[in-house]
Amino acid sequence: MKNRERKIYSNSSSEDHGYKTKWNHVTFDHPATFDTLAMDKNKKEEIKGDLIKFSKSKDYYKKIGKAWKRGYLLYGPPGTGKSTMIAAMANFLDYDVYDLELTTVKYNTQLRRLLIDTSAKSIIVIEDIDCSLNLTGQRKKKEEEEAVGDEKNTIEKKIMDNEGENEVSKVTLSGLLNFVDGLWSACGGERIIVFTTNFVDKLDPVLIRKGRMDKHIELSYCCFEAFKVLAKNYLDVEESELFEEIKRLLEVEEIKMTPADVGENLLPKSEEEGPETCLKRLIEALKEEKEEAKRKVEEEEKGRERINT
Ligand SMILES: Nc1ncnc2c1ncn2[C@@H]1O[C@H](COP(=O)(O)OP(=O)(O)OP(=O)(O)O)[C@@H](O)[C@H]1O
């Protein structure tokens, strides 16, 4: 079963005709693995353990009367590895990926159709759930508006259709909840659902409560341990006297840099650049980052002073 050709599916609007919508696929060939993922080792082991347990729990889910699915919420700033982790998960489990672009789905019925059309052993991904639709603060809005019936939590978001005309997506929060809740995912076989967001606090709690999004994983700025994974990946270096300085900058100075930016600094830019040059570039970039952060704090303080005077 391992190493079969896997696929990544996406729902493009170009093929949509009225209520019909469908998945298009290409071969999934992303090289990310949990080994190349830069994050805390224990956290990685915990996630791997969770995935294995899930993938082997068919009978258990049946016994407890639950659809065989698991929801993951990945949150953190841009460039901290949310998409990379999804690829690592798919490679680890040997699952297909369905990348659901919610803004092109016009109706709840289309959403249902798309879910029914997914296969077992798959990861269904909705990236940037906070931007995909205005699903934030729906409860508050509901209370405020006291709207009637289905209109209550209907989210209307203008999207551009193929002809460039404005169209309205009528996917509702309840439509999405139905999608996630397994009413339809009980159509056989295991499914993992992953949401990603840069702004976890903005999401309606109803959407991410346990049972829907069972596991919440924070992806964050690069720690020293994560840096070591990147140094091994990018430069094949496991030790260097420059590591001490990098450790100090990340741990003592607490400089915040995303793994994406650390990686970019470590990436050799010419044949002549050796590991030392790249590590030194990273040190310089970290110091600049510190100065930049200091400047921002000073500006904010000045702004506050101006308001108070
Ligand atoms: N934790 C990580 N481990 C290894 N590589 C990483 C990690 N985080 C980021 N990268 C590198 O940075 C690039 C961007 O990361 P990725 O797209 O996974 O971030 P993201 O959190 O999904 O960002 P966004 O919120 O903007 O979608 C990746 O191609 C990868 O090379």
The ligand as an SDF file (V2000), in Angstrom:
LIG
                    3D

 31 33  0  0  0  0  0  0  0  0999 V2000
    8.3420   24.3640   10.2970 N   0  0  0  0  0  0  0  0  0  0  0  0
    8.9340   24.3250    9.0900 C   0  0  0  0  0  0  0  0  0  0  0  0
    9.7690   23.3260    8.7660 N   0  0  0  0  0  0  0  0  0  0  0  0
   10.3610   23.2840    7.5680 C   0  0  0  0  0  0  0  0  0  0  0  0
   10.1890   24.2060    6.6160 N   0  0  0  0  0  0  0  0  0  0  0  0
    9.3730   25.2330    6.8900 C   0  0  0  0  0  0  0  0  0  0  0  0
    8.7000   25.3350    8.1360 C   0  0  0  0  0  0  0  0  0  0  0  0
    7.9640   26.4580    8.1190 N   0  0  0  0  0  0  0  0  0  0  0  0
    8.1590   27.0320    6.9390 C   0  0  0  0  0  0  0  0  0  0  0  0
    9.0020   26.3040    6.1770 N   0  0  0  0  0  0  0  0  0  0  0  0
    9.4590   26.6420    4.8180 C   0  0  0  0  0  0  0  0  0  0  0  0
    8.8530   27.8760    4.4600 O   0  0  0  0  0  0  0  0  0  0  0  0
    7.9870   27.7520    3.3320 C   0  0  0  0  0  0  0  0  0  0  0  0
    6.6380   28.3570    3.6820 C   0  0  0  0  0  0  0  0  0  0  0  0
    6.0400   27.5640    4.6840 O   0  0  0  0  0  0  0  0  0  0  0  0
    4.5020   27.1550    4.7020 P   0  0  0  0  0  0  0  0  0  0  0  0
    3.8530   27.5030    3.4110 O   0  0  0  0  0  0  0  0  0  0  0  0
    4.3680   25.7430    5.1690 O   0  0  0  0  0  0  0  0  0  0  0  0
    3.9980   28.1570    5.8340 O   0  0  0  0  0  0  0  0  0  0  0  0
    2.5150   28.4690    6.2710 P   0  0  0  0  0  0  0  0  0  0  0  0
    2.5350   28.5420    7.7740 O   0  0  0  0  0  0  0  0  0  0  0  0
    1.5620   27.5160    5.6560 O   0  0  0  0  0  0  0  0  0  0  0  0
    2.3190   29.9270    5.6920 O   0  0  0  0  0  0  0  0  0  0  0  0
    0.9660   30.6820    5.2790 P   0  0  0  0  0  0  0  0  0  0  0  0
    0.2000   30.9430    6.5490 O   0  0  0  0  0  0  0  0  0  0  0  0
    1.4660   31.9430    4.6350 O   0  0  0  0  0  0  0  0  0  0  0  0
    0.2300   29.7860    4.3230 O   0  0  0  0  0  0  0  0  0  0  0  0
    7.8670   26.2730    3.0380 C   0  0  0  0  0  0  0  0  0  0  0  0
    7.9720   26.0140    1.6840 O   0  0  0  0  0  0  0  0  0  0  0  0
    9.0200   25.6410    3.7770 C   0  0  0  0  0  0  0  0  0  0  0  0
   10.1040   25.5080    2.8920 O   0  0  0  0  0  0  0  0  0  0  0  0
  1  2  1  0
  2  3  1  0
  2  7  2  0
  3  4  2  0
  4  5  1  0
  5  6  2  0
  6  7  1  0
  6 10  1  0
  7  8  1  0
  8  9  2  0
  9 10  1  0
 10 11  1  0
 11 12  1  0
 11 30  1  0
 12 13  1  0
 13 14  1  0
 13 28  1  0
 14 15  1  0
 15 16  1  0
 16 17  2  0
 16 18  1  0
 16 19  1  0
 19 20  1  0
 20 21  2  0
 20 22  1  0
 20 23  1  0
 23 24  1  0
 24 25  2  0
 24 26  1  0
 24 27  1  0
 28 29  1  0
 28 30  1  0
 30 31  1  0
M  END
$$$$
